[in-house]
Each structure stands twice: as C-alpha cells, then as structure tokens.
Amino acid sequence: MIFGTLLDAEDRKQTSKRFATGLDQAGAPRCALPPAPSAGARFGRSSIAGVYIHATAVNNLMARDALVELGRRPTTLIAIGFAALVAFAAWMLAPAAAATVYVALVAIVTLCAAIAFTRALALPLSEPFLAGLASLAMMIAYRLVVTDRGQRLLRRSFALYLAPQVIDRMLASNKLPMLGGETRHVTVFFSDLAGFSAIAERMTPTELVAFMNEYLSAMTDIIESKGGYVDKYIGDSIVAVFGAPVDDPHHAHNAALAALGCRASLDEFNRTSMAFRGLNVVHRMGLNSGEALVGNIGSRRRFNYSVMSDAVNVASRLEGANKFYGTTIIASETTVALTGAAFAWRELDATKVKGRATPLKLYELLAEAGQETPQQQQAAAAYAEGLAHWRVREFAAAATCFERVAEFDKPSALFLRRAGELANQPPGADWEPVSALESK
C-alpha cells in the first residue's frame, strides 16, 4: 500500500498518460470535508499525482512487466546502422529523393518503436534520427563538393553537343558511348531559311553571326520544348528528330506543334527583332514520319548521336518542296495520319520525290484544329474542290476553282497556271495527276 497526496500544488508529474487516456479528471475529494455546492465543477489536468507513478512502478516490478531500455552499446549500433542506411540512400539518390527516404525511415523506425513499447521494450529514437540527419547532410555536402563535381561539369559541357537523355544514359551505365543504334519510329523535322545567301550578302560577319545565333537559339528552344532532339545544324538548316532518344508515342503531334511554334516565332522576330528588321525572313519546314536508325553513328574514333534513314531524306525533300508550292510547312501522309484530327491540313498534291519510286501525298500544315483563319478556310475549300477536278482531268473546272483564291494563295496560283496549260493542250491518255520534284 502506498500513501500519497492528490494536491494540485505539489508532487504532480507530466507523463504520456495524457496522450493515451486524456487529461486527469478531478472527481470528488477523498478523506476531506464535502465541497461547497459552488465548487462541484469538474476539470481536467495534464499532470497526475506522483503517487500514481510510484504505484505503477511497484506494480510493474511485482508483475515482472517493467519497461526495458537498451544499453549504450545496442543504442550506438542502432544509430550507426540507421545512419549507414541514410548515407547509402544519399549516395545513390538525388538529394530530394534521399531526404524522402530519410523521412520514410524515420516513420518506419517510429512505428517499430511504438510496437516494441507495447511489449515493454523501449527502443532509442533520438540517437538514430540525429545520426541519420547528420549523415544525410554530410553525404549530400560531400557529393556536391567532390563526387558530383565531375558529373556536373560533364553535363554542362556535353549538353551543348548531346541530348540530355543521352548524357543521363551514359552516366547511369558508367560506360563510354559505343558505336551502334536501334530502329525507332520517329518524326523527322527539317527546316531551312529561304534566300539565305542573299541575306548573308547584306550583312557583315559579326551581324550574320548575331542573326544566326538568335534564330537558331529560338528555333532550338521551341523544338526541345516539344520533346524534340536537334540532331545537327547544317548552315542555316536544322535537322531534328521527335521520338528519340526518348520514346514519344506522340512524336508526330509534337513535331507539328514545334513547326507551328517556329513559324510563329519567326513572324514575331520579323516584327520586333533588330537583327531581322527589313529582311522579312521566311523559312521552310518538312515533316516526315517513319522507321529510322538512331544511335551513335560515325567512325571508331569520333561519332555523333544521330538519325539515318529514308525518312530523313524525304523530310529534306519535303522542306525543299515548299519553294515550288509557295508554302511554309509540308508534311507527308504518314505524319498526317499519326496526328489525327488535332490539326488543320490541306492536301497539296501527289508527287514523286527524288529518290523514291512511289508517289507521296503532300499536305500543308495550316494551324491547330479550330484555329484556322477565315482566309485559310476559304483557300482550303476552293483548293480541295479544284484538286478534285484536276485529278479527273476536268482542267477548266479546276482552273475556275483555283482562280477564286489564287490572288492570295500561292498553291492555288500554281495550279491555276498548270490547269490553264492543260486545258489548252490536253495531255495524253497516260497522264497521271502526279507531279515530279527532280531537285531538292
């Protein structure tokens, strides 16, 4: 039997009981005079009388249910093991991911300690957590100062030449890049400035460098923002690929978005940029989708991550076809088929591209679906009607359709001349509605 007081003024202790069972309730006083009627209100206290702590300790000892704490050596080993796990995570993962792992480990250890506590075993918490936090901070600092320094330099240097995904793959494998590639279904983007030689003749070398850097930087930013990879610059030309090195199931859609973005950006440059003032620069773009070999291509001593296939050649030919039709963006039928109804396309012609035996249908990219201008809608409708007459040898009717929009639509003006010539001199029976582009 243990005697003690229940006074509010002395011998009261804070324990974890308040979290498990709530505040200690003050009931009717014992061994004392009855309270005054006005003092009968109940209230709760966060502390309990010390005599209860003594009684609990005696009861635990008698029942052999006393709480067991680990000694200094096991506590030290647990802290070292926890710190080692956190350090390994900080070594293998990015800082943010390592911090997430640390928080997860803290939650797991806390849960284990709570379960052990219900079985009279007190596991250490503060020592492992502080040791883990210190190891996390030191390992991240070590990586930032020493080990990751070379990788960061490599990334910054090679990011000017290679796709970031290629660099990540090289660093993850811890191997030097090797010759070789794989076949991917991609969309190739090819662009070129119209009349670049005339533009270059009007500028000094310094002005030309500034002009090209501004143009290529803006176009590259747009291409990469849509998931494309710039393969190479050939003078004023840009060769890019969508769908490699990272797989992209929507590569044709993103390539079309990039082409529209490049066209809009160049229009803005012509209006606002000092380097473009008075030049009225126009560029031509070709898009083609198909199988291509992508990978490290070159010699054993020097190679580039590049793309090679007939799809690249066709994209180049389509870019060149713009000069004949007076258009800006031409895509092949394979690219159009992959984009669905997301864009407004106009079928231009069926043509035999140099280097290919079978005719290829050409389409002009007008705008995103629903964003065509009234003039574009009018031209596309008249052109489609005229092209239908053209293909069934009704050249006079085709000329009438093309004439309605030929004043502001260059493809219609081209076909108006062709239809007029064939109406005056009808072709033979072996005539096919297929054009031939013999030059790039």
Beta strands, then each sheet from edge to edge (+ up, - down):
strand 1: 12-14
strand 2: 24-25
strand 3: 44-45
strand 4: 47-49
strand 5: 68-69
strand 6: 121-122
strand 7: 180-193
strand 8: 228-234
strand 9: 237-242
strand 10: 283-298
strand 11: 303-308
strand 12: 329-332
strand 13: 343-353
strand 14: 360-368
strand 15: 435-437
sheet 1: 1+ 4-
sheet 2: 2+ 3-
sheet 3: 5+ 6+
sheet 4: 8+ 9- 7+ 10- 11+
sheet 5: 8+ 9- 7+ 10- 12- 14+ 13- 15-
end
